[in-house]
Amino acid sequence: MWHNFRSRLRNGERLCGTMVTLPTPAVAEILADAGFDWLFIDGEHGPLNTSEILSILQAVDDRIPCLVRVPVADVVYINRVLDLGATGIIAPQINSAETAEAVVSAARYAPEGARGVGLARAHGYGMAFQDYIRNAKDQTTVIIQAEHALSVKNIESIVAVPGIDAVLLGPYDLAASLGKMGAVDDPAVKQAINRVTTVCRSAGISLGYFGVTANAVRPYVDLGYQLLVCGTDTLFLGASATRTLNELREM
């Protein structure tokens, strides 16, 4: 389902999203109704399998853009989630230009890429095949993650790959790769993020950031980051439940 997400991103609009990790379509429906601009469906770290991602897309992709993070930057996974009808893909651990090129190729039909051609949900199970093919070039969003020291080292060559729509910082994995597990505000991590920021800005590539709270994301809003991922379904549930329980016990 298209939502002009890619054009909104490329036009500089700030897009506020959150992460879906639970295999329950109702959770995605609640988050969609909350008013987020997009949903980050996590197929990497969460328990979501293909059928569960499909159920989530069937529940909400008519009203909100859904981008799926694939488990690995692999053509099979990329083809699969796009054929399910995802607005785009988020590819983790992109540490070289060669990997970035493979991701873009897997997500784009020929002649821009080598995406496999099938008849799936995205194509109306064949009934809307021509319409989907006609729009996929302009509408399919490809986001890569910079979340490792190698990605930071190779960022100039990575963002030079045509077809990348945004670079999403993964601060926790990046910190771990720098020997700073959990310390996303460590000076070494900040320095690495600043390098990615500078290079992406020079290349005209949109930037994204994940933070567990709005305050964690705020500094990157101030830096002009557009693609924001704040919180997760489980954190929202746990924080609200804890707060309510504490209020009850204080009565």
Summary of the structure (lengths in Angstrom):
residues: 251
radius of gyration: 18.0
end to end distance: 47.7
largest distance: 65.7
contacts: 824
relative contact order: 0.13
helix: 50%
strand: 16%
